[in-house]
Amino acid sequence: MSKKQFYSRRFFLKTSGALAALAAIPASVKSFYLDARKLLVARKQTVPLPVSINKKAYKLSVDTRTTLLDLLRENLQLTGTKKGCDHGQCGACTVHVDGQRVLSCLTLAATLPGKEVTTIEGLSDGDKLHPMQQAFIECDGFQCGYCTPGQIMSAVACVKEGHTHSVEEIKEFMSGNLCRCGAYNGIVESIQKVAK
């Protein structure tokens, strides 16, 4: 028996076995999928959501399980707020709710009726950048830029909260925002510049 025939027979046997296994699976997978879908549809509830985002009023109807991050990105196409870890650990999704910084990936949209949400898109005044945005440019406070919106939103809150008395204090109150590129020195310098 030649090697070519041996590999051909082996290939045939493996392929036949895989196809036989696939033929047996679809019925059980399909029924599992349909059962899971019925449960999800049965549990889905929507609530009215009157909310102001970047000083613009919205009257929305949202699923009670929708996060603020998904509402901003998927429903309103405000994609400046980034989805990093989706577990509240990186700070890329930081926005302000009634002037307080929050992690939008951990905030349910249904908890926001009547509140004011500010995203990175709402910081600037038309073409005029917010002082923190300008400082990040001047002090090289970013590299790839993915975490920058969350960093800037936290930096604005850090200054507003008065936590800028020392480099150590700034680092402590910005510790919830990760920069994988390591632009921390520029970020601290930007905050110090605005805080003066």
Secondary structure as GFF3:
##gff-version 3
##sequence-region A 1 196
A	DSSP	alpha_helix	3	24	.	.	.	ID=ss1
A	DSSP	alpha_helix	26	43	.	.	.	ID=ss2
A	DSSP	beta_strand	46	53	.	.	.	ID=ss3
A	DSSP	beta_strand	56	63	.	.	.	ID=ss4
A	DSSP	alpha_helix	68	70	.	.	.	ID=ss5
A	DSSP	pi_helix	71	75	.	.	.	ID=ss6
A	DSSP	beta_strand	94	97	.	.	.	ID=ss7
A	DSSP	beta_strand	100	103	.	.	.	ID=ss8
A	DSSP	three_ten_helix	109	111	.	.	.	ID=ss9
A	DSSP	beta_strand	116	118	.	.	.	ID=ss10
A	DSSP	three_ten_helix	120	122	.	.	.	ID=ss11
A	DSSP	alpha_helix	131	138	.	.	.	ID=ss12
A	DSSP	alpha_helix	148	161	.	.	.	ID=ss13
A	DSSP	alpha_helix	167	173	.	.	.	ID=ss14
A	DSSP	alpha_helix	184	195	.	.	.	ID=ss15
###
